[in-house]
Amino acid sequence: MKEILFLEPVFKEMIWGGRRLADDFGYEIPGEHTGECWAVSAHKNGDCCIKNGSFAGKTLSNLWGEHRELFGDMAGDVFPLLIKIIDAKADLSIQVHPDAAYAKVHENGSLGKTECCYILDCDPDAKIVIGHHAKSREELKEMIAQKRWNELIRVLPIKKGDFFQIEPGTVHAIKGGTLILEIQQNSNITYRLYDYDRLSNGKPRELHIDKSIDVIRCPHTDVDTHRSKCETFGGSIEKLVSCTYYDVEKLNISGSVKLELREPFRIFSVLEGSGSIDGISLKKGEHFIVPAGYGEYCLEGNMMLISSFAK
C-alpha cells in the first residue's frame, strides 16, 4: 500500500507558551499560552490521529500496534520517536533527561530521552542553556544547594538554523523568544532542576533535584554533530546528526528532487515554503510519514523540510 500518512497535531498549553504556533503555522491552537505542538506522536499523553486515506481517524499508536508492516516491522513496544514544535515566549525550566538504563529502573520501564533541536526562529539576542560549569559532582551538588544558578548554568547565543544534539544527562533549557523543532525518543521524562521560582496555580512547580543530580553528566562535554551538506539537482540535503536512536536531515527543495525510501519509514516536517510530494500538496506546518516499502518519491516546490528516521 503506497499511502503517505499525514498527521493531526496535538497541542499543549504551557505557562511559557505564546501564539506563534497559530501566527507562524496557521494551527488552531487552544489558547494564548500554547507552548507545544506534538506533530508526530504516539505517546499516551498526546497520540496523533491520521488525517487521510485508509487509516483516517486511527491513532499513530494504533498503527504501531496493529499495522507494524507500515514501519518495516521494527521491534519495540512503542513508536520510537516524538516530533514537536515548541514556542517559547518565556524561558523554559532548567532541566535534564535520564538515559535508558536510569529511566528503566526509576521511571517504570520508560525509554530514556535523547533529543535534538533545530532553531526555526529566534529573537536577535536569543540564547539557549546547554551544559554547566561544575568541574566535579561534589561542586555540582554544592552549587545547586547554594542556588548559585548564574555560576552553574552555561548560556550560549543562538541564531536561526542552529542545531543542537542533547544527550541524556545534559543540563539544558530553551529560553524566551525561541521557536524550535525538537526530535526526541518517545519519552516524556523530564527532571526539572530550576524554574526561576515561578508559580503555577499559585504554587511553585515541582523540582526533581535528587534525580537531576543522579543523571547530570559531570563535567559537561559538548556533542559535535558533524553537519555535512550535499548539493543535489533541485535542492540540497544536509545531515544534521546521526546517533544511536535516529538520523536527522534538513532538505532545501528548490525545484524537483527524486528520493528513495531505504529505511523502515521516514518522518517529514514542512517548516518553510510549500510544494508537493508525488503530486500531493504540501504547505508549511504539515507533518507526514513515508511508510515502509513506498519506494521512490518526488519532492517538488520551494520549501524546507526536516526529515528523520528511527534506528
C-alpha positions in Angstrom: 0.0 0.0 0.0 1.6 3.2 -1.1 -0.1 5.7 1.1 1.7 8.6 2.8 0.4 9.1 6.3 -0.4 12.7 7.3 -0.8 13.5 11.0 -3.1 15.8 13.0 -1.0 17.6 15.7 -1.8 17.6 19.4 -1.3 21.0 21.2 -0.2 21.7 24.8 -0.7 24.9 26.8 2.3 25.9 28.9 2.9 28.8 31.3 5.8 29.8 29.0 3.9 29.4 25.7 2.6 32.0 23.2 0.8 32.4 19.9 3.4 31.6 17.3 2.1 28.2 16.5 -1.0 30.0 15.2 0.7 33.1 13.8 3.6 31.3 12.0 2.0 27.9 11.1 -1.7 28.6 10.9 -2.6 26.0 13.5 -5.8 26.2 15.5 -4.4 26.5 19.0 -6.3 26.0 22.3 -5.2 29.3 23.9 -2.9 32.3 24.2 -0.2 30.3 26.0 0.2 27.3 23.6 3.8 26.1 24.0 4.0 22.8 22.2 2.7 21.2 19.0 3.2 17.4 19.2 3.4 17.0 15.5 4.3 13.3 15.2 3.5 11.4 18.4 2.2 8.1 19.6 2.8 8.9 23.2 -0.1 8.3 25.7 0.0 12.0 26.7 -0.6 13.1 23.1 -1.5 10.5 20.4 -1.8 12.0 16.9 -4.5 10.8 14.5 -4.0 10.0 10.9 -5.8 12.6 8.7 -6.1 10.8 5.3 -6.5 7.6 3.4 -7.3 4.1 4.6 -6.2 4.8 8.2 -8.0 8.1 8.6 -9.1 8.6 12.3 -6.7 5.9 13.6 -4.1 6.9 16.1 -0.4 6.5 15.4 -0.1 4.2 18.4 -2.9 2.1 16.9 -1.0 1.7 13.7 2.2 0.9 15.5 0.4 -1.8 17.4 -1.8 -3.3 14.7 0.0 -2.4 11.4 3.7 -2.8 12.1 4.2 -3.6 8.5 3.9 0.2 7.8 7.1 0.7 9.8 9.1 -2.1 8.3 8.2 -4.5 11.2 10.6 -2.6 13.5 10.9 -4.0 17.0 9.8 -2.1 20.1 6.8 -1.7 22.4 6.2 1.9 21.4 6.7 4.1 18.3 10.3 5.2 18.7 10.3 9.0 18.0 8.4 12.1 19.1 8.5 15.3 17.0 7.5 18.7 18.5 7.4 22.3 17.5 8.0 24.5 20.6 7.1 28.1 21.0 9.0 29.5 24.0 7.6 33.0 24.6 9.2 32.9 28.1 12.1 30.8 29.5 11.5 27.0 30.0 12.7 25.4 33.2 16.4 24.3 33.5 16.1 20.6 33.0 17.8 17.3 32.3 16.7 13.9 31.0 17.7 10.4 32.0 19.3 7.7 29.8 17.6 4.4 29.0 19.2 2.5 31.9 18.2 5.0 34.6 14.6 5.5 33.2 14.1 1.8 33.0 14.8 1.4 36.8 13.4 4.7 38.1 10.5 5.5 35.6 8.6 2.3 35.3 10.4 1.0 32.3 10.1 4.2 30.3 12.5 5.0 27.4 15.3 7.4 28.1 15.3 10.7 26.4 17.9 11.6 23.8 16.8 14.6 21.8 17.9 17.3 19.3 16.6 20.7 18.4 16.7 22.9 15.3 16.3 26.7 15.8 13.4 27.7 13.4 13.5 31.3 14.5 14.6 33.4 17.5 14.9 37.0 18.7 18.1 38.8 17.7 19.6 38.4 21.2 18.2 34.9 22.0 20.1 32.4 24.0 19.9 28.7 25.0 21.1 26.8 28.0 23.4 23.9 27.1 25.6 22.4 29.9 27.0 23.6 33.2 30.3 24.8 34.7 30.7 22.5 37.6 34.0 20.6 37.4 33.0 17.7 39.7 29.9 16.1 41.1 30.7 17.5 44.5 30.9 21.0 43.1 27.7 20.4 41.2 25.9 19.4 44.4 27.3 22.4 46.3 26.3 25.0 43.6 22.8 23.5 43.4 22.4 23.5 47.2 23.6 27.1 47.4 21.4 28.1 44.4 24.3 29.6 42.5 22.4 29.2 39.3 24.2 32.1 37.4 27.6 30.5 38.1 26.4 26.9 37.3 24.4 27.3 34.1 26.1 27.6 30.7 24.3 30.0 28.4 25.1 30.3 24.6 23.9 32.7 22.0 21.8 31.2 19.1 20.6 32.2 15.7 18.1 30.7 13.2 19.4 27.5 11.7 21.5 26.4 14.7 21.2 22.8 15.7 22.0 21.0 19.0 22.1 17.3 19.9 21.2 17.0 23.6 22.4 13.7 25.1 20.8 12.3 28.3 22.4 14.0 31.3 22.8 17.4 29.6 21.6 20.4 31.6 19.6 22.4 29.1 16.7 24.9 28.6 15.1 26.8 25.7 14.9 30.5 26.6 12.3 33.0 25.7 11.9 34.3 22.1 12.7 31.0 20.5 10.8 28.7 18.1 12.3 25.3 17.6 11.7 21.9 16.1 12.5 19.1 18.6 13.1 15.4 17.6 13.4 13.0 20.5 13.0 9.5 21.7 9.3 8.8 22.6 9.6 9.7 26.2 8.1 12.4 28.3 10.5 12.1 31.3 11.9 15.5 32.3 13.7 16.3 35.6 13.3 20.0 36.5 16.4 21.4 38.1 15.4 25.0 38.4 12.3 27.0 37.4 13.1 30.6 38.3 10.8 30.3 41.4 7.8 30.7 39.1 4.3 29.8 40.3 1.7 27.7 38.5 -1.8 28.0 40.0 -0.3 29.8 42.9 2.3 27.1 43.7 5.9 26.5 42.7 6.2 23.8 40.1 7.7 20.5 41.2 11.5 20.2 41.1 13.5 16.9 40.8 16.8 17.8 42.4 17.9 14.4 43.6 17.1 12.7 40.2 18.7 15.6 38.4 22.0 15.2 40.3 21.9 11.4 39.7 21.8 11.8 35.9 23.7 15.1 35.1 26.9 14.3 33.2 29.8 15.9 35.0 31.9 17.7 33.8 29.8 18.7 30.8 31.1 17.9 27.3 29.7 19.2 24.0 28.4 17.0 21.2 29.9 17.6 17.8 27.1 16.5 15.3 29.4 16.7 12.2 26.9 18.5 10.0 27.5 17.9 6.3 25.7 19.2 3.2 25.2 17.5 -0.2 24.0 19.7 -3.1 21.7 17.9 -5.5 19.8 18.8 -8.6 16.8 20.7 -7.3 18.0 21.3 -3.8 20.3 20.2 -1.0 20.3 17.6 1.8 22.2 18.4 5.0 22.9 15.7 7.5 22.3 17.3 10.9 23.0 14.3 13.2 23.4 10.5 13.2 23.1 8.9 16.7 22.1 5.6 18.3 18.4 6.3 18.1 17.8 8.5 15.0 19.2 10.3 12.0 18.0 13.8 11.1 18.4 15.7 7.8 17.5 19.1 6.5 16.1 19.3 3.0 16.0 22.5 1.0 13.9 21.9 -2.1 14.1 24.4 -5.0 12.7 22.5 -7.9 12.2 18.8 -8.1 14.2 16.1 -6.2 13.6 12.3 -6.5 14.5 10.2 -3.5 14.1 6.6 -2.5 13.0 5.2 0.9 15.7 2.9 2.1 14.8 3.0 5.8 11.8 1.3 7.5 10.0 4.6 7.4 10.7 8.4 7.3 9.1 11.3 9.0 8.9 14.7 7.3 8.0 18.2 8.7 7.4 21.1 6.3 8.9 24.1 8.1 9.1 26.8 5.3 7.5 27.3 1.9 5.2 24.9 0.0 5.3 22.2 -2.6 4.2 18.7 -3.1 5.2 15.0 -2.6 4.2 12.8 -5.6 1.6 15.4 -6.6 0.1 15.7 -3.1 0.1 19.4 -2.0 2.3 20.3 0.9 2.3 23.5 3.0 4.2 24.9 6.0 3.2 23.1 9.2 2.4 19.7 7.7 3.9 16.5 9.0 3.8 13.1 7.4 5.3 9.6 7.3 6.5 7.8 4.2 5.8 4.2 5.2 7.8 1.0 4.6 8.0 -0.2 1.0 7.0 3.1 -0.5 10.0 3.1 -2.8 10.8 6.2 -4.9 9.1 9.6 -4.2 9.4 13.1 -5.6 9.5 16.3 -3.6 8.8 19.4 -5.6 8.4 23.1 -4.9 10.3 25.7 -2.8 10.3 24.5 0.8 12.5 23.5 3.7 11.8 20.2 5.5 13.3 18.3 8.3 13.4 14.6 7.9 14.1 11.9 10.5 14.1 8.1 10.9 14.5 5.8 13.8 17.1 3.1 14.2 
